[in-house]
């Protein structure tokens, strides 16, 4: 093989130690346990690391410590705005403690959910943070057997796999249904994705509203285009439509666009409420009423629970209900 075509060998810890002028054990301690090494030595070793291009073998270190320093984060889809603040906060807090977040996507598919979880388990993560509740009973049982800290999020249950940070989807739906009823709207509709959490909110809405209402169901994840399609379907079924409850702010944005395209005034002719309080909700025209979920709090608490368990601590409150609130803006007649 031609010499230029060969990949250079990665630098070793021996080379780092030689470049820094220290022993191998001192170089190792400077990188893995800097508290027992002087600041001057740490600086020399770090300079040697940069000069040699050395990359620590985290897998080897993980085998010795029985820690992978990796937490698996599993979300339905990365393009769903309501989950991003949770993921960002989770990533930042774990990184500050030396852990990396490895993301997987289920695509709102139960079979794929099982595949992703099994793949993550095989990588022996130090923790798993799952968006929603794990649906498959066999997978739930396997997770419990592994004894890996698991935090389910964005939902609520009395019997989580391990720990949980979330809120009641059904109570959210009930609150929005009661809000619509208090507004005096009689001809209402629901634009919803078809995932289990969104359908729980739909059921709660109808229970509180006191009637089955016209519903346009679109595939998850939601989008502006699907929101436009949903409103078109609802208006075809109920021309007297006064208000629409949407399962996400993305879907609500599409409903607003379609309403404006049809010359409907919001909220005078049609009121619209979303879910999730995405960062754009307060900046639409009109501004979007929505259900606020504290996504950063979910990410922060999930990280704290995993880290506590990794430290061997007992978690006093394994189930945390963060609640929610309706934010009234212009799209439903608010300020």
Residue pairs with C-beta under 8 A, 6 or more apart in sequence:
10 53
10 54
10 55
11 52
11 53
11 54
11 55
12 54
13 24
13 27
13 28
13 31
13 54
14 24
15 48
15 52
15 54
16 27
16 45
16 48
16 49
16 52
16 54
17 23
17 24
17 26
17 27
17 45
17 48
19 48
19 51
19 52
20 27
20 30
20 41
20 44
20 45
20 47
20 48
21 44
22 30
22 41
22 44
22 45
26 37
26 41
26 45
27 45
27 48
29 36
29 37
30 37
30 41
30 42
30 45
30 46
31 45
31 49
31 56
32 56
32 61
34 42
37 45
48 54
58 68
58 69
61 69
62 68
62 69
67 126
67 310
68 123
68 124
68 125
68 126
69 98
69 99
69 100
69 126
70 99
70 100
70 101
70 102
70 123
70 125
70 126
71 90
71 94
71 99
71 100
71 101
71 102
71 125
71 126
71 127
71 128
71 129
71 306
72 101
72 102
72 104
72 120
72 123
72 125
72 127
72 128
72 129
73 87
73 90
73 91
73 101
73 102
73 103
73 104
73 128
73 129
74 103
74 104
74 105
74 106
74 113
74 116
74 117
74 120
74 128
74 129
74 130
74 131
75 83
75 87
75 103
75 104
75 105
75 106
75 131
76 83
76 105
76 106
76 107
76 108
76 131
76 132
76 195
76 220
76 221
77 83
77 105
77 107
77 108
77 220
77 221
78 84
78 87
78 103
78 105
79 221
80 221
80 222
80 248
80 250
81 248
81 249
81 250
81 276
81 278
81 279
81 280
82 248
82 249
82 275
82 276
82 277
82 278
82 293
82 295
83 131
83 154
83 295
84 295
85 295
85 296
85 299
86 131
86 153
86 154
86 295
86 296
86 298
86 299
86 302
87 101
87 103
87 299
88 296
88 299
89 295
89 296
89 297
89 298
89 299
89 300
89 303
90 101
90 129
90 299
90 300
90 302
90 303
91 101
91 299
93 299
93 300
93 303
93 304
93 307
94 100
94 101
94 303
94 306
94 307
95 101
97 307
99 126
99 127
99 307
99 310
101 129
102 120
102 123
102 125
104 116
104 119
104 120
105 116
106 112
106 113
106 116
108 193
108 194
108 195
108 219
108 220
108 221
110 135
110 136
113 134
113 135
113 136
113 139
114 136
114 138
114 139
117 128
117 130
117 134
117 139
117 143
118 139
118 142
120 128
121 128
121 142
121 143
121 146
121 148
124 148
125 148
126 148
126 149
126 306
126 310
127 148
127 149
127 150
127 151
127 306
127 307
127 309
127 310
128 143
128 148
128 149
128 150
128 151
129 150
129 151
129 153
129 302
129 303
129 306
130 150
130 151
130 152
130 153
130 161
131 153
131 154
132 152
132 153
132 154
132 155
132 196
132 197
133 152
133 155
133 157
133 160
134 140
134 143
134 150
134 152
134 161
135 196
140 161
143 150
143 161
143 162
144 161
144 162
149 162
149 163
149 305
149 306
149 309
149 310
150 160
150 161
150 162
150 163
151 162
151 163
151 164
151 165
151 302
151 305
151 306
152 160
152 161
152 162
152 163
152 164
152 165
152 166
153 164
153 165
153 166
153 298
153 302
154 166
154 167
154 197
154 293
154 298
155 164
155 166
155 167
155 169
155 197
156 164
156 166
156 167
156 168
156 169
156 319
156 321
157 164
157 319
158 319
160 318
160 319
162 318
163 305
163 309
163 315
163 318
163 319
164 318
164 319
164 320
165 297
165 298
165 301
165 302
165 305
165 320
165 322
166 298
166 320
166 321
166 322
167 293
167 321
167 322
167 323
167 324
168 321
169 197
169 198
169 200
169 201
169 204
170 200
170 201
170 203
170 204
170 207
171 204
171 324
172 201
172 204
172 275
172 291
172 324
173 200
173 201
173 202
173 203
173 204
173 205
173 206
173 207
173 208
174 204
174 205
174 207
174 208
175 204
175 208
175 291
175 324
175 326
176 201
176 204
176 205
176 208
176 245
176 273
176 275
176 291
176 326
177 204
177 205
177 206
177 207
177 208
177 209
177 245
178 208
178 209
179 273
179 326
179 332
180 188
180 205
180 209
180 243
180 245
180 273
181 208
181 209
181 210
183 243
183 271
183 332
183 333
185 242
185 243
185 271
186 242
187 238
187 240
187 241
187 242
187 243
188 209
188 213
188 241
188 242
188 243
188 244
188 245
189 213
189 214
189 215
189 216
189 234
189 237
189 238
189 241
189 243
189 244
189 245
190 202
190 205
190 206
190 213
190 214
190 215
190 216
190 244
190 245
190 246
190 247
191 215
191 216
191 218
191 227
191 230
191 231
191 234
191 244
191 245
191 246
191 247
191 251
191 252
191 255
192 198
192 199
192 201
192 202
192 215
192 216
192 217
192 218
192 230
192 246
192 247
192 251
193 217
193 218
193 219
193 220
193 221
193 222
193 247
193 248
193 251
194 217
194 218
194 219
194 220
195 220
198 220
198 247
198 248
201 247
201 275
202 215
202 247
205 213
205 245
206 212
206 213
214 234
214 237
214 238
214 241
216 229
216 230
216 231
216 233
216 234
218 226
218 227
218 229
218 230
218 251
219 226
221 248
221 250
222 246
222 247
222 248
222 250
222 251
222 254
223 250
223 251
223 254
224 250
224 253
224 254
224 257
225 254
226 251
226 254
227 246
227 250
227 251
227 252
227 253
227 254
227 255
227 256
227 257
227 258
228 254
228 255
228 257
228 258
228 261
229 254
230 246
230 251
230 254
230 255
231 244
231 254
231 255
231 258
231 259
232 258
234 241
234 244
235 241
235 262
241 270
242 270
242 271
243 267
243 270
243 271
243 272
243 273
243 332
244 252
244 255
244 270
244 271
244 272
244 273
245 273
246 252
246 255
246 272
246 273
246 274
246 275
247 275
248 274
248 275
248 276
248 278
249 274
249 275
249 276
249 277
249 278
249 280
249 281
249 288
249 290
250 278
251 274
252 272
252 273
252 274
252 275
252 281
252 288
252 290
252 331
253 274
253 280
253 284
253 288
255 272
256 266
256 272
256 284
256 286
256 288
256 331
259 266
259 269
259 270
259 272
260 266
264 270
266 272
266 286
266 330
266 331
267 286
267 330
267 331
267 332
267 333
271 289
271 331
271 332
271 333
272 288
272 289
272 331
272 332
273 288
273 289
273 290
273 291
273 326
273 331
273 332
274 281
274 288
274 289
274 290
274 291
275 290
275 291
275 293
276 290
276 291
276 293
277 290
277 291
277 292
277 293
277 327
278 290
281 287
281 288
281 290
281 327
281 329
282 288
282 329
284 331
286 329
286 330
286 331
287 329
287 330
287 331
287 334
288 329
288 330
288 331
289 326
289 327
289 328
289 329
289 330
289 331
289 332
289 334
290 326
290 327
290 329
291 324
291 325
291 326
291 327
292 324
292 325
292 326
292 327
293 322
293 324
294 322
297 322
298 322
301 320
301 322
305 315
305 318
308 315
309 315
328 334
328 335
329 335
